[in-house]
């Protein structure tokens, strides 16, 4: 009488090995590499200077939502792992000869587990940040539209087989993107307006006027209106970029810090620079490399565009 074979339950190690061996991984990584390569070329053509990333700083993006604290004591200070280099971009442009810059910046945001199933959040990711001196939101939005079309055209030429395998078609070239305001979309679609409009759209669009961090400039001619903008990928892929014109006047920064409940003590050195009146007027943005990869490759869960698991709230072996 033959014995029925006992099927072993896959171990955690087995699951990791399966993840590392998945057949789509190489194509996804080639697309991601292509995004970064084309972005470097675009930035060089546009005259932006590359700045190397910082992984630790006494100040970093406070964000407009809570995350697990990621900081360490060092040299008699509390140093945070970089959530974004928003302040460093502005400070670097103090240099009179520097007009624009970009950074391929690793970011650590230890999101809570309730963001694990959004499909678009990681606790560690790479953002390409860029910033311009004496430019406004319209300039930055047009710059990003041009960048997307440039990157997509490059990928169509360099990686057509991978694109056809992963998404079933080559990438489009988009004309002028639609523009929506948050208050109007929310009134029309309800609290989940961003994702609902993303699902309704077949091209990227801009979403304007978010009330969030203190460094996003408020229109002083229209109090309560904010000069910021998000890029929203279509087909339900959601936010891909966040940007704004920046507050640079000391009194206005203090006002906005009070409104947002920001700890002024943490930013005392930044405030001292602002008090001297030397912070330049800048505008910029940052887009997630993994989020762009996810949209291009039509991957449901952003964790599947990474080699190693980085899903919020999940323990990873490696």
C-alpha positions in Angstrom: 0.0 0.0 0.0 1.5 3.3 -1.1 1.9 6.0 1.5 0.4 9.4 0.7 3.2 11.9 0.5 3.2 14.6 3.2 3.1 18.1 1.7 5.3 20.4 3.7 3.9 23.9 4.5 6.1 26.5 2.9 8.4 28.1 5.4 9.1 31.8 5.6 12.5 31.1 3.9 10.7 29.2 1.1 8.5 32.3 0.5 11.5 34.6 0.4 13.2 32.3 -2.1 10.1 32.2 -4.3 9.9 36.0 -4.1 13.6 36.3 -5.2 13.0 33.9 -8.1 9.8 35.4 -9.5 10.1 35.6 -13.3 9.0 39.2 -13.7 11.6 40.6 -11.4 14.3 41.2 -13.9 12.1 43.1 -16.3 10.7 45.2 -13.5 14.2 46.1 -12.3 15.3 46.9 -15.9 12.4 49.3 -16.2 13.3 50.9 -12.9 16.9 51.3 -13.9 15.7 52.8 -17.2 13.6 55.4 -15.3 16.6 56.5 -13.2 19.0 56.5 -16.3 16.6 58.6 -18.4 15.9 61.0 -15.5 19.7 61.6 -15.1 19.9 62.4 -18.8 16.9 64.7 -18.7 18.2 66.6 -15.6 21.6 67.0 -17.3 20.0 68.4 -20.5 17.9 70.8 -18.4 21.0 72.1 -16.5 20.2 70.8 -13.0 23.1 70.0 -10.7 23.0 66.7 -8.9 23.4 66.7 -5.1 24.3 63.6 -3.1 21.6 62.4 -0.6 21.8 62.7 3.2 20.5 59.7 5.2 20.7 61.4 8.6 19.9 65.0 9.7 18.6 66.8 12.9 15.7 68.0 10.7 13.7 66.1 8.1 10.2 66.3 6.6 7.6 66.3 9.4 5.0 64.8 7.0 1.3 65.4 7.3 0.6 62.0 8.9 2.1 60.0 11.7 4.9 57.3 11.3 7.0 55.3 13.7 9.9 57.5 14.9 13.1 56.7 13.1 15.9 58.6 14.9 19.1 57.9 16.8 21.2 59.9 19.3 24.5 61.0 17.9 27.0 63.9 18.7 24.7 65.3 21.4 21.7 65.6 19.0 18.8 63.5 17.9 19.3 62.6 14.2 16.4 61.5 12.0 16.5 59.0 9.2 15.6 61.0 6.1 11.9 61.1 5.2 12.8 63.6 2.5 15.4 66.3 1.8 12.8 69.0 1.5 14.7 71.5 3.7 18.1 70.6 2.4 17.1 71.4 -1.2 16.0 74.9 -0.1 19.1 75.5 2.0 21.4 74.3 -0.8 20.0 76.9 -3.1 21.3 79.6 -0.8 24.4 79.3 -2.9 24.2 82.2 -5.3 25.6 80.3 -8.3 23.2 77.3 -7.9 19.9 77.8 -9.7 18.5 74.2 -9.6 19.3 70.8 -8.3 18.1 67.2 -8.0 18.8 64.3 -5.7 18.2 60.6 -6.0 17.3 60.3 -2.4 16.6 57.1 -0.3 13.8 57.8 2.2 12.8 55.9 5.3 9.2 56.4 6.4 8.2 53.7 8.9 4.5 53.7 8.0 2.0 52.0 10.3 0.6 48.6 9.4 -2.7 50.2 8.3 -1.0 51.3 5.1 0.2 47.8 4.2 -2.7 47.1 1.8 -2.9 50.4 0.0 -0.7 49.0 -2.8 1.4 52.2 -3.0 3.2 52.5 0.4 6.6 51.2 1.4 8.5 51.9 4.6 11.7 52.4 2.6 11.8 53.8 -1.0 13.7 56.1 -3.4 12.5 59.5 -4.4 13.9 61.8 -7.1 13.7 65.3 -5.6 14.3 68.5 -7.6 14.1 72.1 -6.8 14.4 75.5 -8.7 15.2 78.9 -7.4 12.8 81.8 -8.4 10.4 79.5 -10.2 6.7 78.9 -9.6 4.3 75.9 -9.5 3.5 76.3 -13.2 7.1 75.9 -14.2 7.5 72.8 -12.0 4.3 71.2 -13.3 5.4 71.7 -16.9 8.9 70.4 -16.1 7.5 67.2 -14.7 5.1 66.6 -17.6 8.1 66.9 -19.9 10.2 64.6 -17.7 7.5 61.9 -17.8 7.2 62.0 -21.6 11.0 61.9 -21.9 11.3 58.9 -19.7 8.4 57.1 -21.3 9.8 57.7 -24.8 13.3 56.5 -23.7 11.8 53.3 -22.2 9.8 52.6 -25.4 13.1 52.7 -27.4 15.3 50.9 -24.9 13.0 48.3 -23.3 10.1 47.5 -25.7 10.1 43.8 -25.1 10.0 44.2 -21.3 7.2 46.8 -21.6 5.1 44.5 -23.9 5.6 41.6 -21.5 4.8 43.6 -18.3 2.1 46.0 -19.4 1.0 44.6 -22.8 1.7 47.8 -24.7 4.3 50.6 -25.1 4.0 53.7 -23.0 1.9 56.7 -24.2 2.9 60.3 -24.7 0.6 62.6 -22.8 -0.6 66.0 -23.9 -1.3 68.7 -21.3 -2.5 67.1 -18.1 -5.9 67.9 -16.5 -5.9 70.0 -13.4 -8.3 69.5 -10.4 -8.6 71.2 -7.1 -9.0 69.1 -3.9 -12.0 71.0 -2.5 -13.9 70.7 -5.7 -13.2 67.0 -6.2 -14.0 66.3 -2.5 -17.3 68.0 -2.9 -18.1 66.0 -6.0 -16.7 62.6 -5.0 -16.5 62.5 -1.2 -13.5 61.8 1.1 -11.9 59.2 -1.2 -11.9 61.7 -4.1 -8.2 61.2 -5.0 -8.4 57.5 -5.7 -11.9 57.7 -7.3 -10.7 60.3 -9.7 -7.5 58.2 -10.4 -9.7 55.2 -11.3 -11.9 57.4 -13.6 -8.8 58.9 -15.4 -6.9 57.5 -18.3 -4.0 60.1 -18.1 -2.1 61.6 -15.2 -3.6 64.7 -13.7 -2.6 67.4 -11.2 -4.4 67.8 -7.9 -4.0 71.3 -6.3 -4.5 73.0 -3.0 -3.7 70.6 -0.2 -3.6 71.8 3.4 -0.5 70.1 4.8 3.0 70.8 5.9 4.2 74.3 7.0 6.7 74.6 4.2 4.1 74.6 1.4 3.5 78.2 0.6 0.2 79.8 1.4 -1.2 82.3 -1.1 -1.2 85.4 1.0 -3.6 87.1 -1.4 -6.0 84.2 -0.8 -5.5 82.9 2.8 -6.3 79.2 3.1 -5.2 78.5 -0.5 -1.9 76.6 -0.8 0.5 76.7 -3.8 1.1 73.0 -4.0 0.4 70.2 -6.4 0.4 66.4 -6.6 0.8 64.2 -9.6 -1.8 61.5 -9.6 -1.3 58.4 -11.8 -4.4 57.2 -13.6 -6.1 53.8 -13.6 -6.2 53.7 -9.8 -2.5 53.9 -9.2 -2.8 57.1 -7.2 -0.3 59.7 -6.1 3.1 59.7 -7.8 4.6 63.1 -6.9 4.2 65.8 -4.3 5.5 69.3 -4.7 4.9 73.0 -3.9 6.2 76.5 -3.9 8.1 76.9 -0.5 7.5 79.3 2.4 10.7 81.4 2.8 9.6 84.3 4.9 10.3 84.0 8.7 7.0 85.3 10.0 5.0 83.2 7.6 7.0 80.1 8.4 6.2 80.7 12.2 2.5 81.2 11.4 2.3 78.0 9.4 4.2 76.1 12.0 1.7 77.2 14.7 -1.2 76.2 12.4 0.2 72.8 11.7 1.4 72.1 15.3 5.0 71.8 14.3 7.6 71.6 17.0 9.6 74.8 16.6 12.4 73.6 18.9 13.4 70.9 16.4 13.6 73.4 13.6 15.4 76.2 15.7 18.5 76.3 13.5 16.4 76.3 10.3 14.3 79.1 11.8 17.5 81.1 12.6 18.5 80.9 8.9 15.0 82.0 7.9 15.1 84.9 10.4 18.2 86.3 8.6 16.0 86.7 5.5 18.3 84.6 3.3 16.1 81.7 2.4 15.6 81.8 -1.3 12.2 81.6 -3.1 12.0 78.1 -4.5 9.6 75.6 -5.9 10.1 71.9 -6.4 8.8 68.3 -6.1 9.8 64.7 -5.6 8.5 61.6 -7.3 8.7 58.0 -6.1 10.8 55.8 -8.4 9.0 52.7 -7.2 5.6 54.3 -7.7 6.5 55.3 -11.3 7.8 51.7 -11.8 4.5 50.3 -10.4 2.4 52.4 -12.8 4.6 51.6 -15.9 4.6 47.9 -15.1 1.0 47.8 -14.1 1.8 46.0 -10.8 -1.0 45.8 -8.3 1.1 46.0 -5.1 4.2 48.3 -5.0 6.0 45.8 -2.8 6.2 43.6 -5.9 8.6 46.1 -7.6 11.2 45.7 -4.9 13.6 42.9 -4.5 13.2 42.6 -0.8 9.9 43.1 1.0 9.3 46.6 2.4 5.6 46.5 3.1 4.5 48.7 6.1 4.2 46.8 9.3 5.6 43.6 8.0 8.8 42.1 9.3 11.4 41.3 6.6 14.1 38.7 6.9 16.5 40.6 4.8 
